[in-house]
Amino acid sequence: MAQVVATKLLHTSFVGNQIDEKIFKLSAVASNCPISHRRRRRVLSATARGAATQVVPVTPEDTHKTGEKKYQSPEVVRKGRWSKPIVRRKTKIVCTIGPSTDTKEMIWKLAEAGMNVARLNMSHGDHASHQKVIDLVKEYNAQSKDNVIAIMLDTKGPEVRSGDLPQPVTLVSGQEFTFTIKRGVGTEDCVSVNYDDFVNDVEAGDMLLVDGGMMSLLVKSKSEDSVKCEVVDGGELKSRRHLNVRGKSATLPSITEKDWDDIKFGVDNQVDFYAVSFVKDAEVIYELKNYLKSCGADIQVIPKIESADSIPNLHSIITASDGAMVARGDLGAELPIEEVPLLQEEIINTCRSMGKAVIVATNMLESMIVHPTPTRAEVSDIAIAVREGADAVMLSGETAHGKFPLKAVNVMHTVSLRTESSIMSSGTVSSLNQAFKNHVSEMFAYHATSMSNTLGTSIVVFTRTSNMAVLLSHYRPNGTIFAFTDNKRVQQKLALYQGVCPIYMEFADDAEETFANALVVLKNEGMVKEGEHVALLQSGKQPIWRFQSTHNIQVRKV
């Protein structure tokens, strides 16, 4: 399942004129954490000095089954870059489900290709179409013994859009064009806007962007109900286009009436995450969390950082939330585009310092909506997000309505995996700064990660709340974090976090029996080999086994 290649690698380190050769094995396995008797890992090892790198299929069952030709580039071996244990993709992939992928067949294939989170974009479709997708994902989760897909509901938010036009209007640089708050206007030189305070929000000299900057118009003057503009960068204006004013956010509530209906829909269907659009301050997050608490809903809240007003409040917004999404489309429309890379890095670093999940989104493989291969800049964009420490990278139109959704997921998988292999750390673990500052568990997560990196082992953790697995994830150990839980909701939630392979298993009353059962599962399903060591961690404010030691780290031989 989504296993890509077995690679023969020669790890060579130079010390003076001495050459020290070490053999390592790599199995490029998707982070949806396959557990399958049918797919046994077969890794070739180099035995001769100077042997060339080989990329070979693992088994016939592991070849791509989607009918699309796989995007796969040869592995490039670098000195001192590959290390134990067996490598699985750590960075997770969020896929937006739309007309190209909303069938049972395609959702199954996306999961096989590497999708970890299915995103529902509430800006499009209705509850009936989204219900169909939710039911299909839940059906997949119920049938799959070796994988789990989380569900993210993305609210529409207070979008400002132009009205309907009988046919597209071509705007030419220098021409005058008017936007009005009058309803039902759609001519060659004037169109309605769906936002009544639009006139109050703009001033002469403001730059109005259409579709995130595909077209731009300079505001020249305004009246009680209209805004007159001069076209700066022309193009074809179609119906219901998204409008932004450079450097300003609309004075609309972050959660609209439609959003509340969609949020209730998400509560009823027990989705795992809300991505909340156009969050301006932390009050919005507290309001939503209080509502979810009153409903008894265990759903994590991920604000989308995409408005100019959110940047001054970035720290408080992330503090109140369960993570953040770097929504670069509108962020680059409301702020100068040269600020976006710097803001992306700042948002990622802020989330990492607080121990919160972070997703990088928008335009990551935009060209693959219509083309079968990505631009080299897009490949670099994915690699940068991975190197900066994102928990997940996201596909929007690429999988929602693109021509090559499976190839896009494949590109994201292979680029993420290759990039991760180049940045594996030594035994040294960086501090999480303020994250979980008052948790005794942080010390154990820190030392478990350090021990795992030093010994070259994976980590096995048992959790009913997800807290320890999340803590371990943000320390970024080299090995996989096998997070065993007896709670299906916790398993789905952990699907978003970097490096975590969530596994559902009933816990025995006895801790030692549960530990043994977990190691048997990992061994029997080919996730660890006999004779391999693993770091086993039990810790938490609420110990699973009350009469056992509350905190301990063990190294066990399989």
Disulfide bonds with the S-S distance in Angstrom:
Cys33-Cys501 1.43
